[in-house]
């Protein structure tokens, strides 16, 4: 199960790292063409979301990899789960069911990591 959790952490970290870098570095106009919801959110909020996603991605991998402050891994998964719940609310308001489904999948993966790393498979 520990190996399975590492795989989930790696996949989730890769997805959030890519999304975080994109949201925190790309110009607003380019983001709007890729992510239509950006037009409903201010640029500083989009940048904050990107930085939070990038920090969460790092938090999923680095503490366990270096065996330092390993409680940060399930905390990072918790923060990413909260971001997904908030994203689902935004997409529900915009009537974007496909985005809600994708966010729900990421939420479930983050919840499994939270359960495993806070519980029976902590470091």
C-alpha positions in Angstrom: 0.0 0.0 0.0 2.9 2.3 0.7 4.1 1.9 -2.9 0.5 2.6 -4.2 0.4 5.8 -2.1 3.7 6.9 -3.5 2.4 6.4 -7.0 -0.7 8.5 -6.2 1.4 11.2 -4.7 3.7 11.3 -7.7 0.8 11.5 -10.2 -1.1 14.1 -8.1 2.1 16.1 -7.6 2.9 16.1 -11.3 -0.6 17.3 -12.2 -0.7 20.0 -9.6 2.9 21.1 -10.4 2.0 21.6 -14.0 -1.2 23.4 -13.2 0.5 25.5 -10.6 3.4 26.6 -12.9 0.9 27.4 -15.6 -1.3 29.5 -13.4 1.5 31.4 -11.7 3.6 32.2 -14.8 1.3 32.5 -17.9 -0.2 35.8 -19.0 -3.9 36.3 -18.1 -5.0 36.3 -21.8 -3.3 33.0 -22.5 -4.8 31.5 -19.3 -8.3 32.6 -20.3 -8.0 30.8 -23.7 -6.9 27.6 -21.8 -9.1 28.0 -18.7 -12.2 30.0 -19.3 -13.0 30.3 -15.5 -10.0 32.7 -15.2 -12.2 35.4 -16.7 -14.3 35.3 -13.5 -11.3 35.5 -11.1 -8.8 38.3 -10.5 -5.2 37.9 -11.7 -3.8 37.9 -8.1 -6.2 35.1 -7.1 -5.2 33.0 -10.1 -1.6 33.5 -9.2 -2.3 32.6 -5.6 -4.1 29.4 -6.7 -1.1 28.5 -8.9 1.4 29.1 -6.1 -0.8 27.0 -3.7 -1.0 24.2 -6.2 2.8 24.2 -6.7 3.5 24.3 -3.0 1.0 21.4 -2.5 2.7 19.4 -5.2 6.1 19.9 -3.5 4.5 19.0 -0.2 3.3 15.7 -1.5 6.8 14.5 -2.4 9.6 16.3 -0.6 8.9 15.6 3.0 8.7 11.8 2.4 11.6 11.8 0.0 13.9 13.5 2.5 12.2 12.1 5.7 11.9 15.6 7.1 8.6 16.9 8.6 6.7 14.1 7.0 3.4 15.3 8.5 3.5 17.9 5.7 2.6 15.3 3.1 -1.0 14.6 4.4 -1.4 18.3 5.2 -0.5 19.1 1.6 -3.0 16.6 0.4 -5.6 18.2 2.7 -4.9 21.7 1.2 -5.2 20.3 -2.3 -8.5 18.6 -1.4 -9.8 22.0 -0.1 -8.7 23.7 -3.3 -10.6 21.0 -5.3 -13.8 21.5 -3.2 -13.5 25.3 -3.9 -12.9 24.7 -7.6 -15.9 22.4 -7.8 -18.0 25.3 -6.4 -16.7 27.7 -9.0 -17.3 25.2 -11.8 -20.8 24.4 -10.4 -21.6 28.2 -10.5 -20.3 28.3 -14.1 -22.3 25.1 -15.0 -19.2 23.2 -16.1 -19.9 19.5 -15.2 -16.8 18.1 -16.9 -14.6 20.3 -14.8 -16.5 19.3 -11.7 -15.9 15.6 -12.5 -12.2 16.1 -13.0 -12.0 18.0 -9.7 -13.9 15.3 -8.0 -11.4 12.7 -9.2 -8.5 14.8 -7.9 -10.3 15.3 -4.6 -10.7 11.5 -4.2 -7.0 10.9 -4.9 -6.1 13.6 -2.4 -8.5 12.1 0.2 -6.9 8.6 -0.3 -3.4 10.1 0.3 -4.7 12.0 3.4 -6.3 8.8 4.8 -3.1 6.7 4.1 -0.5 9.2 5.3 -2.5 10.4 8.4 -3.4 6.9 9.2 -2.0 3.4 8.8 0.6 4.2 6.2 2.2 7.3 7.7 6.0 7.7 7.3 
